[in-house]
Amino acid sequence: MALPTRWHHGLRHPVLMVYVQDGVSSLKERPQQKPAKTSTISEFEINFLCDRDDRIAFHFNPRFTESDIICNSYMANHWGQEERCNSFPLGIEEPFQIEIYSDNDNFHVYIDETKVMQYKHRVEDLKTITKLQVVNDVNISSLEITKKNVY
């Protein structure tokens, strides 16, 4: 999904809100079936991508099997140092809301209106962040890109 051309330029606190209605289900389950509660691999990613190259400015990756949230950036053809958040308020098959705010210094991540982490920007020119990618095991009920005051 392409972000609005003024995603960061001119916005004091741009925010991405991802609403998940049915939660995360097992990779082995079909969407039409009610997912079984298992310990099989379940994760998803939200990536903020840069224009005209393969940089990932912010990689947000909750890993249910590890009860960990991994964040990183991919620049100059390699991953940077991982940052881990051990606060894991997500449950398989449980609905949740993720809000990711950006200011001039950090991405701020809220899950169900509780701040769980912040991630320092590793991309210098924030205006180059132009695309959003959500992949893997998540059923999104809605996605919104807006301007909102930080909590």
DAZI-V702301 format. One record per pair of residues at least 6 apart in sequence whose ideal C-beta (glycine too) atoms are under 7 Angstrom apart, sorted by sequence separation. I is the first residue (numbers start at 1). J is the second residue. D is the distance in whole Angstrom. If there is no record, write none. Layout:
I;J;D  I;J;D
This chain:
8;14;6  29;35;4  90;96;6  110;116;7  123;129;6  134;140;6  7;14;6  29;36;7  49;56;6  50;57;6  62;69;5  63;70;6  72;79;5  73;80;5  100;107;6  101;108;4  108;115;6  109;116;5  48;56;7  61;69;7  72;80;6  109;117;5  26;35;5  47;56;5  48;57;5  61;70;4  100;109;5  25;35;3  26;36;6  48;58;4  72;82;5  108;118;5  60;71;6  72;83;7  98;109;7  99;110;4  107;118;7  26;38;5  28;40;6  47;59;5  59;71;6  70;82;6  71;83;5  106;118;4  107;119;5  27;40;6  58;71;7  59;72;5  98;111;6  106;119;6  26;40;5  27;41;6  45;59;6  46;60;4  59;73;7  70;84;6  106;120;5  27;42;7  45;60;7  58;73;7  59;74;7  69;84;7  96;111;6  97;112;6  105;120;6  106;121;6  26;42;6  45;61;5  57;73;6  68;84;5  69;85;4  96;112;6  105;121;6  56;73;6  24;42;5  43;61;6  44;62;7  56;74;4  68;86;6  43;62;6  55;74;6  69;88;6  24;44;6  43;63;5  55;75;5  68;88;6  43;64;6  67;88;4  90;111;7  42;64;4  89;111;5  42;65;7  89;112;6  41;65;6  89;114;7  39;65;7  64;90;7  89;116;7  18;46;7  62;90;6  64;92;6  87;116;5  85;116;6  85;117;4  83;119;6  115;151;7  24;64;6  60;100;7  110;151;7  80;122;6  108;150;6  69;116;7  75;122;7  69;117;7  71;119;5  58;107;5  60;109;7  73;122;4  101;150;5  42;92;6  46;100;7  37;92;6  37;93;7  35;93;6  58;119;6  57;122;7  57;123;4  23;91;7  24;92;6  25;93;7  55;123;7  23;92;6  23;93;4  22;93;7  23;94;5  23;95;6  57;129;5  22;95;7  23;96;7  50;123;6  21;95;5  20;95;6  20;96;5  51;128;6  19;97;5  50;128;5  50;129;6  51;130;4  17;97;7  18;98;5  50;130;7  48;129;5  17;99;5  49;131;4  15;99;6  16;100;5  48;132;6  49;133;6  15;100;7  15;101;5  47;133;4  13;101;5  14;102;5  46;134;5  13;103;6  44;134;7  45;135;5  44;135;7  45;136;6  44;136;4  43;136;6  44;137;5  8;102;6  43;137;6  44;138;4  42;137;5  27;137;6  25;137;6  24;137;5  24;138;5  25;139;7  16;132;7  18;134;7  22;139;4  8;126;4  9;127;5  20;138;6  21;139;6  8;127;6  20;139;6  20;140;6  21;141;3  8;129;6  20;141;6  7;129;6  18;140;6  19;141;5  7;130;7  19;142;4  18;143;5  3;129;7  3;130;5  17;144;4  2;130;6  3;131;6  2;131;6  3;132;6  16;145;6  17;146;7  1;131;7  1;132;5  15;146;6  15;147;7  14;147;6  15;148;5  13;147;6  13;148;6  11;147;5  13;149;6  13;150;5  4;145;6  3;145;6
